[in-house]
């Protein structure tokens, strides 16, 4: 990738309109980008709906060099895991086909700035932040692999990295994914998951309508500090107060992610504390089975504990779903993204 040229995948409609001196040409260029198959390795000399003279400006200022796919593996349940490489950084994405639509889990960083104890990515350390063009490119590549009856319509920022430590680029990528004429995902089809970076959460709630998922995983600060060290800076009470305030002011629904760990955070008392913490928050709890990896000191909760935990939360009136684990045999499941090839 050359330094002076920008990635076409990272341009907004407005920026493309300025380059092409016409909104209708910019719309034609975006239509082309999200329909062309396979995506060419370089910008062609002409594209439909744009005069070659106008397109020459784009070719001068931009390039189309998608990340290289280093590995691509399909699991028995159809989950597809990619390892990409761009400008010296490796990162992963996971395509999850389901009835009627597919979801892509994208990485926002190569490695991660945070150090969650239950997460394989944390062991890699931090590589670098990914640019918006690289975030959108993950969508562009995976789009072509979605099964015919299940087009790629959902994006979750739950791969490698803490999205709120790379928020400028994540917000730019969300804007691009939402813009017409393509990919034009609705805000409700995009979810950003955070380990609880409070300033980022505040900004995200001001600037984006997309879903926010809080990876909570604990019901006391001491427990959370062991799992997710940054909680010392932003304790549970502050994180949940923000969601409570937002719930009072809007119809926004928050996803609360909770990885169940055997004998650590899965007791009846934990479930009751979780219910108390979520009082006043418009929340849906997603219980996530822990996916093991070599050297991890935590084990997944036993199934009777998972069901008992779910029942307590559910009976309090909070919707509580048990997420199934997809792609764990290829290291594609939640918390397993660690560039294993
Ligand atoms: S759980 Fe998320 S924030 Fe925590 S180390 Fe893993 S990738 Fe980073």
Boltz pocket constraint, residues with backbone or C-beta under 6 A from the ligand:
constraints:
  - pocket:
      binder: B
      contacts: [[A, 111], [A, 112], [A, 113], [A, 114], [A, 115], [A, 116], [A, 119], [A, 120], [A, 121], [A, 122], [A, 159], [A, 160], [A, 161], [A, 162], [A, 195]]
      max_distance: 6.0
